[in-house]
Amino acid sequence: MKRPLLMILLDAASIHYLSSGYMPFLYGFAKNNKLIELESLFAYRGIEATLFTGKKPNEHGIWTEFNKGENLIWKGKLRRAFVNFVDQLSNDRLSKKVRSKIEKRANLVTTRHVIPVSLLAQFRASQPHKVYEDKYLNNLPTLFDIIKKKKKTFVYIAPPLVDTDEDIFNQTLMRLNSGEWFDFWYLKFSSLDWIGHKFGPNSNEIRRYLIFLDEQVKQLINKFESKYKNPNIIVISDHGMCPVRNYFDFYSIIKAINLRVPEDFTFFIDSTMIRFWFNNENAQVQIESRLNSVKCGQILDFKSRGELYIPKERKYGDLLFALKVGNVVQPSFWYRSTLVKGMHGYAHPIDDYSSPILIVRGDCDLTDKVGFDGVFYLIKQLMGFE
């Protein structure tokens, strides 16, 4: 008898949350099945690409949400003028919403951002297509390409197709109740991520939502098991969430040096990293000199970039400055006025707040430790492709 695979991804669910107090159902599910140590990956958009290709970011070429390159969507002066007007209201949520609507109309896959208007046309989405689309990575096959080639079926219930956790839960139940058959079910619940950013990983808001999310996962797994005999199940997260202890203002450095943007250099401020592109040696010397005195982070040298599987292409930066755990750049291109209390995406995670979850039920070669690229091969085994 065919055994479908249900894969549930809980965005920003760290191993720190997996306890009888926070997530009683998943805690028991892990004890009764196989809890595998999942290695953190210093990647942003690249985690999903690694998960569904079995290749690391330096192999498939997708790393951060945005890379350096002309963005034709934002070349128009009228669009930029409108966004600039909205930005004057100093409302991060509204600014993100306006940018997102414009980009969605252009069928771009982006995370909501507040990239300054003056730099919008210089950065483009690293992943312009949805991961399940044909030839998502040109000639590199994804899991979804393989499923189609094997004449199997899948259902993808996740952002940006389905926005809220409630809608994901309801749509999954609807499909299960309809009797539709899919060989691979992929669900992604993402609310835990923004709650962790806003309130922090130890907040009451997180505790309440973990209990709620645990109950939803319980209902879906129980329903899945009642519909299909002995199904394969994977519960996974993409990263954890660390408490924020310090805010680093990079703009104070820019104001103190005699350099022009973009004539001398360009930069992109991720929350835990700043990337630079230089147009002259003087600019690089000045920036490096200033950053070397900043104690909350470090410049990633060529060796470190290789060890972290960062793509070599210049579009991801001439110089990378990565913050230490617990620090964030504020303001950034994700948050201008909002002070976040939780963050992820650190180059060198140090505790279980950063560690993602991986629980597997099914017949496959299980190890005690695996990377996101290894999860791809676990999925293939469970689906009978190996």
N, C-alpha and C positions, 0 to 999 in steps of 0.2 A: 504493500500500500504506500502511496506517495505521502511524504511527510513535509508539509510546508515549513518555512522558516519565518519566524516573527523576530524582527530586530527593532528594539526600542532604544532610541538615543535620548538621553536626558542631558540637555545642554547645561554645563556648569555644575553637574552633580559630582562632588568630590568624595573620595573614599571616607573622608571625615564625617560625612553625613550618614554613612551606612551603619546604623546602630538600631537596637530594638526600640529606642526612644524616638528617633527621628523618622525612620522608615522601617517599621516592624515587618511588613510583608517582604520587602526586598532583602532585609536582613536574614529572614528565614529562608527565602529563595536561594540566597547565596550559600547558606549552610548546607542546603539539601542538594546543591548542584556544584559547579566549579567556579570559585572566585579566583580570577587570574590577575596577577599584578600587571597592569597596563602602563607601559612607559610613557611619560609625558613627551609631547613633541612641540618644539618651539616653532610653531606655525600658527597661522590664523585661518585664512581661507584654505590653506594647504592641508589642513587636517582631513577635511572631507575628501579632497582629491587623493590623499594617501590611503584613506580607508577604503575607497572604491577602485583603486588601481593596483594596490600592493607596492607602490613605488614611493620613495621619499621625495620631499620637495625639490631637492637638487637633481632629481631624475625626471619628475613630471613637470617642473617649472612653475608651479603655483605656490606662492608663499603667503604674502600679506593680502589684505583686502584690496589695496590699490598699489599700482606701480607707476613709475614715471613714463609718460607717454601722452601724446596729444589726445584730448577728449573732445571730439567734435560736437557732442551734445551741449557742451558749455562754451562753445566758440561764439555763440550768438550774444550780442551785447544786451539785447532786451531781456533775455532770461537772467543774465548775471545781474542786471540792474534791479530786476524784481526781487531776486534772492537777497541782494544787498539791502534793499528796503526792509525786507522781513527781518534780516539780521539785526537791524537797528533796534528792534523791539526787545532784544536781549532775552529771547525765550528759546532755549535749546530745543525743546520739544517741537515747537512750531517750525524752527529753521530746518530741523531734520525731516519733518513731515513734507515740507515744500520740496526740498531736494529729492526726497524719495519718490514723490509723485511724478516729478519731471523725468526721473531716471526709469521708473517703471513703464512709463509711456513709450520709452525707447527700448523696452524689453531688456534692460540691464539688471543683472543680479548684483545688488550692492547692500551692504549693511548701512543703516542710517548714520549719517555723518554730518559734521559741520566744517568741512574743508573751507578755508577762507575764499571768498569770491575771487580774489586776485590770483588764486592758485588753482581754481576749479578746472580750468582747461588744460592743466599740465599733468593731471593724474587720471588714469583710467582703471576700470575694474580689472583685477587680475583674472577673475573668472567671468567672462562675458556671457557664458551659457550655463544652463542648468545641468547638473551632473548626470542626469539620466537621458539627456538628449543624445542623438546619434553623433558620433565622432566629437564628443565633448572635448577631448584632448587630441584632436587630429588623428594620428595613427596609433596612439596608445589606447588599447582597449580598456574599458571600465567594466565593472561587474554588470552593469546594465546592458552593455554591448554583448557581453557573453551570454546573459540570460536570453536576450533576443535571438542570438545566433543558435542557441540550444532549443529555440522554440518553446521556452518557458515563459511564465508571466510574472509580473510584479505590480505592486501598487506603492506609490510614493505619496505619503500623507505627511507633509512637512512644509515649513515656510520655504519659499514665498508663496507656494500654491495655497496653503492653508495658514492663516495668520496666528490664530490663538490656540492655546492648549485645549480650551473647551471645544473648539471646532474640530480639532484633531481627534479628541476623544469621541465626540458624537459621530463624526464621519466614519471612524473605524468601526464603531458599534453598528452603524447603519449597514456598512459593507459586510460585516460578519453576519448580521441578521438576514441579509438578502440572499445569502448562500453563494455569493460569488467566490470563485476559486482563484487564488494567486499562489504561485510557488514561493514568492518572496514578498513579505510585507515589511515596509520600512516606515517607521513613525519617528518623528522628532518633536519632543516637547521642549520649548525654549524659554518659558516664563521664569524659570529658576535663575537664568542668567541675569536678566535685568533686575530682578528682585535682589540678587546678590550684589550687583553693582550699586544699587540705590541704598540698600540698608545694611549691607555687610553680611558675611557668612555666619556670624554668631547672633544675628538679630532674631527677635520674636517673629518678625515677618517671614523670615526664612524657615523657622521651625514650623510655623503654621502651614506654610505652603508645602513643605516636605511631607507632612502628614497627609495633606490633601492629595498631592501628587502620588504618593505611595498607594493610596486607596484607588486612584484611577488606574494605575499600573496593575494593581491586584485584580480589578474588575476585568480589564482587557485580557490579561493572561488567563484568568479563570474561564472567560468566555471562549478564548482561543482553544484552550484545552478541552472544553466541552464540545466544540465543533469538530476538532481534528484529533485523532488518536495519537498520543505520544509525539507531539510536534517538537521541532527544534526551536529553541528560543535563545536569543542573545539580548542582554540588557547592557548598555554601554554608555559612557559619557565621553565628551571630547576633551574636557579639562576640568579642573577644580575651580576654587574661588578663594583668594587669600584676603585677609584683613588689610586695609590700607592704613599705614602708619605715618606716611610723610608725603608731602606734595612738593614737586620740583617745578619751578617756574623758568622755563627755557627762554621766554621772551625777555627776561631781565638780562640774559647774556647777549641777546641780539642788540638790545639798546645800548650796551656798553662797548660795542665794537663798530668800527667804521667800515661796514660792508653793506652792499645793496642786494636786495632780493627782487627779481631773480637774476640781475646782471652778474653778480659775483657767485652766488650759490642759491640753491633751492633746498627746501627741507619738507619733510612730512612728519608730523608729530603723532605717532601712535601712543596709546596710553602708557605703555611700558618700554617704549623705544623711540628714538628719533633717527630718521634716515636723512642723509645729506647727499647732494649732487653738486660738485664744484665746477666752476668755469675757469678758475685760475688757481695757481699754487698758493698765492698769498691768502686766499680765502680759506683753503684747507689748513694751512699752518695756524692761522688765527683761531679757527674753530677747534682744532685739536688741542691747542694750548689751553683754551678755556675749559674744555671738557675734561682734560687730565686733572684739573683741580676739583672736579665735582665728585664727592665721595659716595653719592648714592647710586652711582652707575659706573660702567666701564665701556671703553671702546672695544668692539669685537675685532680682533686681528684676523688675518687670513686663516690661520690654523683653527681658531674658534669657530669661524663661519663654516669651515669644512666639517668640524665635529658636530655642529648643530644642523647639518644638512641644508644649509641655506643656499639657494641657487646663486650661481656666479654672475648671472647677467646684471649689467649695470642698471637696468631698470629698477632694481630693488635697492640701489644705493651705492655710492662710492665709499661711504663711511657709515657705520652703524654704532649707535650709542645705546646700550641696553641697561635698563635700571635693575637694581637689586630687588629681591622680593620684599613686598610691603611698601614700595615707592611707586608713585605714578606721576606722570607729567601733567601739570595743570596750569593753564588750560591746554587742551589738546585738540586734535581734529575730530574727536568724538564727543568731548565735553568741553564747553567753554566756561560757563558759569556754575555748572553742577559739580559739587564736590562728591565724588563717588566714595563709597565706604568698603567696596570689595573689588578686586581686580584679578585677572589671570593673564597668561601670555608672557611669563617670565622666561628668560634664557636659561637660568639655572635655578629651578625650583628646589626647595629644601625641606618641605614637610608634607604631611598628608593632606593639607588644605589644597595643594596643587595637584594631587594625584587623582587621575580619573578612575572610573569603575569599569570592570568587565566581568560579567557573569555569563556562563555558557551552560546550556542544557542541550545535549545531543551527542551523537557518536562521531567523534573526530579526535585527531591527535592533539591532546591537551598538554600544555606545558605550564610551568609555574609563573612564567614571565613572557610577555610578548609585546611587540611594538604595534602601532596602528597599521603598518604595512603587513604584519603577520595576521591581523584580524581578517584581512582580505582573503587569505588562504584558508582560514578557519571557515569562513562563509562558503567558499568554494567546496570544501570538504562536506559541509553539512548539506549542501545542495546537490551533492553527487557529481561535481565537476572535476574532482581530483581522483 
